[in-house]
Amino acid sequence: MLSNKDKETRVETEVKKRLFTAEEYHRMGEAGILRPHDRTELIDGEIVQLTPIGYRHELCVSRITALLIQTLGNRMVLSPQCALRLNDWTEPEPDIVVYKPRSDFYAKKRKGPSDVLFVIEVSDSTLQHDQKIKLPRYAKAGIPEVWIEDLQHNVLNVYRNPGARTYATVLTLSPENTVSPFAFPDVSFSINELLGTDCEF
């Protein structure tokens, strides 16, 4: 007769998670199993369901996109709300990714972590997910800079100098401050404008 400990061990060995690669994840989308409006990400082989985007979140993404295009132009390749493959098992969908410029817009090369200049996440209901789940994986992948807009507290958190688990440099900027991307020290953005604090919804 099995002891309780033996039974627990047996259950642990019988029940295993089915993890998915990024390629399998995309095939599910192509087959219609995952639909565009489902808002999912692949994290360590697991499919994560995200919450719907709120109006202020949408406003901030649109505003940041316009500001980056106006300010940086062809000094970058801009990718709003598109997947970023960090490895074969993890493919989050940042709100904005700024890539190194290429004349072919990466038509002849798949974009990867080494091509990223910085990532921007707009966080309201997703703040814990962005900070606790996605940020360490960005650091491990070597993403040089991440901005997390904390709409709950109206601050911009800037993370630089990635390590194996986290970022060595963390800056918290309030609406009266400005910020310059590490890759573009000659330009600056108003935190107030990035945060969309004038949104009335």
C-alpha distance (Angstrom), angle and dihedral (degrees) to the residues before:
residue distance angle dihedral
M1 . . .
L2 3.81 . .
S3 3.78 119.4 .
N4 3.82 119.8 -131.0
K5 3.79 89.4 -104.0
D6 3.82 91.8 52.3
K7 3.81 90.0 48.4
E8 3.83 91.3 52.2
T9 3.82 90.6 49.1
R10 3.79 90.8 49.3
V11 3.83 91.8 50.9
E12 3.82 91.0 48.5
T13 3.80 91.3 53.1
E14 3.82 94.2 44.7
V15 3.82 96.9 48.8
K16 3.79 114.8 65.0
K17 3.76 131.8 162.9
R18 3.77 118.2 -115.2
L19 3.78 104.6 -131.1
F20 3.79 122.8 -162.9
T21 3.79 131.3 -143.2
A22 3.79 120.7 -134.5
E23 3.80 89.7 -105.8
E24 3.81 91.9 53.6
Y25 3.79 89.7 46.3
H26 3.80 91.0 55.7
R27 3.78 92.2 46.6
M28 3.80 88.6 56.6
G29 3.79 88.1 55.5
E30 3.79 92.3 48.3
A31 3.82 90.1 49.9
G32 3.80 92.0 51.5
I33 3.80 94.5 -113.9
L34 3.80 88.0 117.7
R35 3.80 115.1 37.1
P36 3.85 125.7 -155.8
H37 3.80 93.2 -113.5
D38 3.83 91.8 52.8
R39 3.85 89.7 84.4
T40 3.79 101.8 -147.6
E41 3.79 136.8 161.0
L42 3.79 132.2 -161.1
I43 3.81 111.6 -126.1
D44 3.82 118.6 177.2
G45 3.80 90.5 -26.3
E46 3.81 95.1 -49.1
I47 3.80 124.0 111.4
V48 3.81 110.0 -127.7
Q49 3.82 122.2 -160.6
L50 3.81 113.6 -139.0
T51 3.79 127.8 -151.5
P52 3.83 120.0 -106.2
I53 3.81 117.5 -86.5
G54 3.82 114.5 -103.1
Y55 3.78 124.7 -139.7
R56 3.82 96.0 -104.1
H57 3.80 89.9 48.4
E58 3.80 89.8 52.6
L59 3.81 91.1 46.5
C60 3.81 92.3 52.2
V61 3.80 93.6 49.6
S62 3.81 91.3 49.9
R63 3.80 92.4 46.6
I64 3.80 94.9 47.2
T65 3.80 90.7 47.5
A66 3.81 90.8 53.7
L67 3.82 93.1 45.5
L68 3.80 93.1 50.4
I69 3.81 92.9 48.5
Q70 3.81 92.2 47.7
T71 3.80 93.8 46.2
L72 3.80 105.3 35.2
G73 3.80 103.7 24.4
N74 3.80 112.0 167.0
R75 3.81 92.9 -1.4
M76 3.80 87.3 90.8
V77 3.80 145.8 20.9
L78 3.80 109.6 -120.4
S79 3.80 122.6 -149.6
P80 3.84 116.0 -178.2
Q81 3.80 119.7 -166.6
C82 3.80 95.8 -12.0
A83 3.79 129.6 130.8
L84 3.80 120.6 -90.2
R85 3.80 113.7 -157.8
L86 3.80 108.8 -144.5
N87 3.82 94.9 174.5
D88 3.82 139.7 -28.9
W89 3.83 91.8 -69.4
T90 3.79 105.6 35.0
E91 3.79 127.3 61.4
P92 3.81 114.9 157.1
E93 3.79 123.0 -178.6
P94 3.81 108.5 -128.5
D95 3.77 119.1 -163.0
I96 3.81 90.6 -121.7
V97 3.80 134.5 4.9
V98 3.80 121.6 -170.3
Y99 3.80 111.1 -156.2
K100 3.78 132.7 -169.2
P101 3.81 110.3 -88.9
R102 3.81 120.5 -94.4
S103 3.79 126.0 174.7
D104 3.82 91.1 -136.6
F105 3.84 92.8 48.7
Y106 3.83 87.9 -125.8
A107 3.80 94.0 -59.1
K108 3.84 89.2 137.7
K109 3.81 97.6 37.7
R110 3.80 132.4 45.2
K111 3.80 110.0 -120.2
G112 3.79 114.3 -116.1
P113 3.81 141.6 168.9
S114 3.82 93.1 -79.2
D115 3.81 89.4 60.6
V116 3.82 95.0 54.2
L117 3.80 121.5 105.4
F118 3.80 95.8 -179.6
V119 3.79 142.9 -24.6
I120 3.80 128.5 -138.5
E121 3.80 124.1 -156.7
V122 3.81 120.4 -171.9
S123 3.80 105.6 -151.4
D124 3.77 130.0 -167.6
S125 3.80 111.6 129.5
T126 3.84 89.7 4.5
L127 3.81 97.5 58.2
Q128 3.82 96.6 111.7
H129 3.80 91.8 45.5
D130 3.80 92.3 49.4
Q131 3.82 94.6 46.8
K132 3.80 102.0 37.1
I133 3.80 102.8 31.6
K134 3.79 110.9 22.9
L135 3.82 102.2 32.2
P136 3.85 96.1 60.6
R137 3.79 89.5 49.0
Y138 3.80 91.3 50.5
A139 3.81 88.4 51.5
K140 3.80 93.3 48.6
A141 3.82 90.2 49.9
G142 3.82 90.2 53.2
I143 3.81 98.5 -113.5
P144 3.82 99.0 169.6
E145 3.81 99.0 -145.9
V146 3.81 136.8 13.5
W147 3.80 128.3 -173.4
I148 3.80 118.1 -160.8
E149 3.78 114.5 -168.4
D150 3.80 105.7 -150.2
L151 3.80 102.3 -155.9
Q152 3.81 91.4 178.4
H153 3.81 92.2 65.2
N154 3.83 100.3 20.8
V155 3.80 96.0 -120.6
L156 3.79 135.6 121.3
N157 3.81 115.9 -132.5
V158 3.80 113.1 -155.8
Y159 3.81 119.7 -162.4
R160 3.82 122.7 -166.5
N161 3.82 139.7 165.7
P162 3.81 101.9 42.0
G163 3.78 122.8 -141.5
A164 3.79 134.6 -179.4
R165 3.82 93.7 -74.0
T166 3.78 109.8 5.9
Y167 3.80 146.6 0.6
A168 3.79 121.9 -81.1
T169 3.81 94.9 -148.8
V170 3.81 122.3 52.9
L171 3.80 124.1 175.6
T172 3.81 125.5 -175.0
L173 3.80 112.3 -158.4
S174 3.81 127.0 -170.5
P175 3.84 127.5 -148.6
E176 3.83 94.6 -90.1
N177 3.82 91.2 58.5
T178 3.80 132.1 82.2
V179 3.79 130.1 -140.9
S180 3.80 134.4 -150.9
P181 3.81 120.0 -160.2
F182 3.79 111.2 -118.0
A183 3.82 88.9 -124.5
F184 3.83 91.8 51.8
P185 3.81 108.9 37.1
D186 3.81 90.3 163.1
V187 3.82 94.2 68.2
S188 3.80 131.1 59.8
F189 3.78 137.3 -168.2
S190 3.79 131.1 -152.8
I191 3.82 111.1 -115.4
N192 3.80 89.1 -148.3
E193 3.79 90.6 57.8
L194 3.81 93.7 44.4
L195 3.81 92.0 51.2
G196 3.79 94.9 49.4
T197 3.81 92.0 -137.2
D198 3.82 89.7 167.7
C199 3.82 91.4 68.3
E200 3.82 109.4 119.6
F201 3.82 97.1 -165.2
